[in-house]
């Protein structure tokens, strides 16, 4: 059985993805309202039905297909319907939690795996392939993709230069560092920008702060403990754990 | 929920916001209540979620106001209430609707 909060999270993520292009304040208000609707409707189900999968699925089914809600939001905001989307909320469509919603583009999880593993194991080519996967994946805006791919590479090059100059070891390590830090930092940054962290600026700010913190900790260990592997492993762990922790943090309700 | 086909959907699109305003005439209500109320009316039922973009726009247009209220059963709820502008809009629509509905009825019934 799927844990109930996961059902709701999946629904909200799908909706958040479908709402791309809707102004950020309207998107946030709508996601808050739908989240509140689910919590209230589930709490009001009779006889503890809100604790069963069927009960929660019923609430989501009555809410309807996220694509149809997003189409309505676009219509209310005076925006055109994107290609391949239902252009009328009145059109018959699937019911809630349609897993195929927003299937244009590849899986973000696979893209991150390719970028992380390919980028570190096969420096250069692996990174390029990973970048192509990310570019074709859904779940990020074009701007987020560019930011998630470009700034980590700049940071990685910067760190490598600093390490090379200050520690004066003209060995392959700084270049290895670029090859490792770049892809891993990209993975951390991109993971931090996946829905439901929908506000671009907020997502980018978090990714920057956490990515830089991870780099600082990682490079400190790298400098202190010469066995570089330990430092990099720690860097990877800290970065990813922080990103996942932040993404799981429940968003506080916005009142007006 | 069954989607309303063809002209039903068009009629619903044009009138739903006034139905929502009318449901608030008796006092403030929260989203789930409004969704449930619409779901019970023939021809108005559809995906409950589509109500919220509409409520959001009505709030931006200042036809409804919202307040947060604690609830005894479950999380705090956002209550929607009719504003003075909303009430005026609703009255104007009601008058226009009756006039138009009577005209359509007259034509439909006059045909042999």
Interface residues (C-beta under 8 A of the other chain):
Chain A: X15 X26 X29 X30 X33 X34 X36 X37 X39 X40 X41 X42 X43 X44 X62 X63 X64 X65 X66 X68 X69 X72 X73 X75 X76 X77 X88 X89 X90 X91 X92 X93 X95 X96 X253 X255 X256
Chain B: X1 X2 X3 X4 X5 X8 X9 X10 X12 X13 X30 X31 X32 X35 X39 X46 X47 X48 X49 X50 X52 X53 X54 X55 X56 X57 X66 X68 X71 X73 X74 X75 X76 X77 X78
